[in-house]
Amino acid sequence: MSNKKIFLRYNPKTDAYERVYPSRSERIWSVARQFGLGALAGVSVLMLIYYLIDFPRERYLRNVNERLENQLEELNRRSDEAIAVMEDISARDNNFYRVIMQAEPLTDAARYAGLELRITSETLDSLNDNALVSTVESKLDRLDNMVYNQIKSFDFLQAQAANLSDRSTHIPAIQPISSKYLKTMASGYGYRRDPIYGTSRFHEGMDFSADTGTPVYATGDGKVTSAGWESGYGNSIDINHGYNYLTRYAHLSEILVKAGQSVKRGDLIGKVGNTGKSTGSHLHYEVRLRGVPQNPVNYYFMDLTPAEYDEMIRQAENAGHVMD
């Protein structure tokens, strides 16, 4: 027995029911509708199977993907920690190692060479996997660059350390006048009252009171850059010691060296006098580092005992007037 539906229509003219045959478009629509419903049902079944039934291959791929995501996040975290360590090393390099070696700090431009700074973790949370991979790669590039430049910096500092022996002979480290010739400390470093104008001004060196003709010695190895008359300083000598150090000896009665001459620590270079803007026989002595005046009292560590050094500091602090 056929299950096919048969449609009948009453014909009043013949007073009988006649069979109705569907049109071609109706037949096509009927077939399409049945096919669409079947396809929808099939897709629904497949989706239910996919989500409800855990196939081994899909389960394996999901596990692999999850592990890769975890590894990527861990790599990102470790790269942040490594960069933080390198930043700490860089800070120590600039603020400790290079200070000891009196070397210029390494700028951020040299350390990072234009690489972008670290992206915050809040931003990373919004990145998709591809963007996160790109971010981690950028961090690793930055880390490689920091390590490379830090190695170069340490190589430079190693070379500087190898020159310590030479540096130690060039840095000013003794008094320019022997203690046995000193009468008293006329003035120390810092703000003092001007002996002529009576106003307060910054005294950039130390004044040693001594008799005219008292020997003046070079305080470190170096080369004489100027030796002659200079306004205010009278007869004066400048010695470039290298390593960014320069010393000045002023108000001399005699100059015993000439410009361009190399000198050693302890060499006799001149004699105390009262030339230039001066109110009495004395030596005005300066130590400059990178052109900036330093307190000379910090540079007598090679020829003073601790007791003599303490006495020198006391005199320098109590000397309230300058002689030039």
Residue pairs with C-beta under 8 A, 6 or more apart in sequence:
6 19
7 19
7 20
7 22
8 17
8 18
8 19
8 20
9 17
9 18
9 19
9 20
10 16
10 17
10 18
11 17
11 18
22 30
50 58
69 129
72 129
72 132
72 133
72 136
73 132
75 136
76 124
76 132
76 135
76 136
76 139
79 136
79 139
79 140
79 143
80 118
80 121
80 139
82 143
83 118
83 139
83 142
83 143
83 146
86 143
86 146
86 147
86 150
87 146
89 150
90 106
90 111
90 146
90 150
93 106
93 150
93 153
93 154
93 157
94 105
94 106
95 105
97 157
98 104
98 105
98 106
98 153
98 157
101 157
101 160
101 161
102 243
102 244
102 289
103 156
103 157
103 160
106 149
106 153
110 149
111 145
111 146
111 149
111 150
112 142
112 145
112 146
113 145
113 149
115 138
115 141
115 142
115 145
116 138
116 142
118 139
118 142
119 135
119 138
119 139
124 132
124 135
127 135
167 242
167 243
169 220
169 221
169 264
169 265
170 220
170 221
170 222
170 241
170 242
170 243
170 245
171 220
171 241
171 243
171 245
171 299
172 219
172 220
172 241
172 245
172 247
172 287
172 296
172 299
173 219
173 220
173 265
173 299
173 300
173 301
173 302
173 303
174 217
174 219
174 220
174 265
174 266
174 300
174 302
174 303
175 208
175 217
175 219
175 300
175 303
175 304
176 208
176 216
176 217
176 218
176 219
176 247
176 249
176 283
176 285
177 208
177 210
177 214
177 215
177 216
177 217
177 272
177 283
178 215
178 217
179 304
179 308
181 210
181 211
181 214
181 215
182 208
182 209
182 210
183 209
183 210
183 211
184 209
184 315
184 319
185 206
185 207
185 208
185 209
185 312
185 315
185 316
185 318
185 319
186 207
186 208
186 209
186 280
186 282
186 319
186 321
186 322
186 323
187 203
187 206
187 207
187 316
187 319
187 320
187 321
187 322
187 323
188 203
188 206
188 295
188 297
188 315
188 316
188 317
188 319
189 203
189 204
189 205
189 206
189 293
189 295
189 296
189 297
189 316
190 202
190 203
190 295
191 200
191 201
191 202
191 203
192 200
192 201
192 202
192 203
192 319
192 320
192 321
192 322
193 199
193 200
193 320
193 321
193 322
194 200
194 201
194 322
195 279
195 321
195 322
195 323
195 324
196 277
196 279
203 322
204 286
204 293
205 248
205 284
205 285
205 286
205 287
205 293
205 296
206 284
206 285
206 296
206 297
206 316
207 282
207 283
207 284
207 285
207 319
207 322
207 323
207 324
208 272
208 282
208 283
208 285
209 280
209 281
209 282
209 323
210 272
210 281
210 282
210 283
211 272
211 281
212 253
212 271
212 272
212 273
212 274
212 281
213 253
213 254
213 271
213 272
213 273
214 271
214 272
214 283
215 268
215 271
215 272
216 249
216 252
216 268
216 269
216 270
216 271
216 272
216 283
217 265
217 266
217 267
217 268
217 269
218 239
218 247
218 263
218 264
218 265
218 266
218 267
218 269
219 247
219 265
219 287
219 299
220 239
220 241
220 245
220 247
220 265
221 241
221 262
221 263
221 264
221 265
222 239
222 240
222 241
222 242
222 245
222 247
222 262
222 263
223 239
223 240
223 260
223 261
223 262
223 263
224 237
224 238
224 239
224 240
224 257
224 258
224 259
224 260
224 261
224 262
224 263
224 269
225 238
225 239
225 240
225 246
225 259
226 236
226 237
226 238
226 259
227 236
227 237
227 238
227 255
227 257
227 258
227 259
227 261
228 235
228 236
228 255
228 259
229 235
229 236
229 275
229 276
230 236
230 250
230 276
231 276
232 276
232 277
232 324
233 248
233 250
233 251
233 276
233 277
233 284
233 324
234 250
234 251
234 252
234 273
234 274
234 275
234 276
234 277
234 278
235 250
235 251
235 252
235 253
235 254
235 255
235 270
235 273
235 275
235 276
236 248
236 249
236 250
236 251
236 252
236 276
237 248
237 249
237 252
237 255
237 257
237 269
237 270
238 246
238 247
238 248
239 246
239 247
239 248
239 249
239 263
239 269
240 246
241 247
244 289
244 290
245 287
245 288
245 289
246 287
246 288
246 291
247 285
247 286
247 287
247 288
248 284
248 285
248 286
248 288
249 269
249 270
249 283
249 284
249 285
250 276
250 283
250 284
250 285
250 286
250 324
251 272
251 273
251 274
251 275
251 276
251 278
251 282
251 283
251 284
251 324
252 270
252 271
252 272
252 273
252 275
252 283
253 270
253 271
253 272
253 273
253 274
253 275
254 270
254 271
254 273
255 269
255 270
256 268
256 269
256 270
256 271
257 263
257 267
257 269
257 270
263 269
272 281
272 282
272 283
273 281
274 280
274 281
274 282
276 324
277 324
278 284
278 323
278 324
279 323
279 324
280 323
282 323
282 324
284 323
284 324
285 296
286 293
286 296
287 293
287 294
287 295
287 296
287 299
288 294
297 312
297 313
297 316
300 309
300 312
301 309
304 312
